[in-house]
Amino acid sequence: MRLAEIIGLRPEPAAGVLVTLTRRCPLSCAHCSTGSGPDTDERPAPGDLRRFVASFTPRDRPDVMMLTGGEPLLMPGLVRELALSAKEKGTRTAVLSGMFFARARSVPRVVLRAAEAVDHFSASLDLHHEREVPRAAVFAALRALSDTGTRVSLHLTGTGPDDPYLAEATAAVEHEFGGTLPVLVNEIRAFGRAATWARPARAVGGDDAAAPAPCAMAAWPVVAFDGTVLACCNQHTVDRRPVPPHLRLGHIAEDGWGTVRARALDSPLLRAVRTVGPLHLGERHAPDAPPAASYCDACRRLSTLPGAVAAAERTASGAAGALLDLTVGRARRAHGPTALVRAHGCAPYAAWVERPEPGEPEALR
């Protein structure tokens, strides 16, 4: 499964699920958005994860399951087990790793076996990771992982379009892989350990605040570190409790995929977030509410605004609301993965997600 295909599916409601296996990580990167590190062991119960993935059926399943953390490959056996379970139902699996294991001379066999079971393997790399895992070691490990037959890619993170590190690192990728490694480039945000020093979220408001601005990030359910299933991948939502009612889809100890998917798809408020966006709802239907601090803050408070809730019920309920939701999601998907990364990642590098992958047949390039 190619990186571009995963990203291309991201705006389609319930086309995928994001599963965090643990907050624990051998690395302690200064920018870590999840606040992961070696001194925490917060994670969903493995038995609950197994039951949740086993609830997928050939007729009702996500197309993609993304396993992340923390460091998911601290539990390579669980990664392999969940990936194989999902594959039986037709779900493809991707995994994102901080590459701690690359510091060894060769990739551990248990990691290679996990890589053989998944359909895509992404490695994180940035200035902070490189202080703990050398770049050359990451490149060498990616080549070894590619040899298992699994598609591989790189997730680069920097401070913004003008970050000299991003220019230098992408040049190094080009030199090393000759244009055959796709790269997703994102910008560091003020979450986790970066909250005290990274650029804060842009304030919202102004003359265009009421213009429709759909949220593609409310499309895929997210299994958080405590097993709660959320409608949003924003780190404040993932970490803070209680969860706003409209953003809580259940818990893997109690709910299977069918229930989670139905709640994600049938909620008028979530449909409105995905089709017109939280700013539009708030500005037009709760104009007397205090200004939101950010786009995501505008979403988190929606369930406290009766006017916005009522408007969503009027316009996004029933078959008409479901059709609008599906249409907007597929329209955004039709724009392609580069357009999505241009909006949500580091825009100058957006086209790198559609680069060919190592070993990819010439006909697919």
Secondary structure, 3 states (H helix, E strand, C coil): CCHHHHHHHCCCCCCEEEEECCCECCCCCCCCCCCCECCCCCCCCHHHHHHHHHCCCCCCCCCEEEEECCCHHHCHHHHHHHHHHHHHHCCEEEEEECCHHHHCCCCCHHHHHHHHHCCEEEEEEEHHHHCCCCHHHHHHHHHHHHCCCCEEEEEEEECCCCCHHHHHHHHHHHHHHCCCCCEEEEECCCCHHHCCCCCCCCCCCCCCCCCCCCCHHHCCCEECCCCEEECCCCHHHHHCCCCCHHHEEEECCCCCHHHHHHHHHHCHHHHHHHHCCHHHHHHHHCCCCCCCCCHHHHHHCHHHCHHHHHHHHHHHCHHHHHHHHHHHHHHHHHCCHHHHHHHHCCHHHHHHHHCCCCCCCHHHC
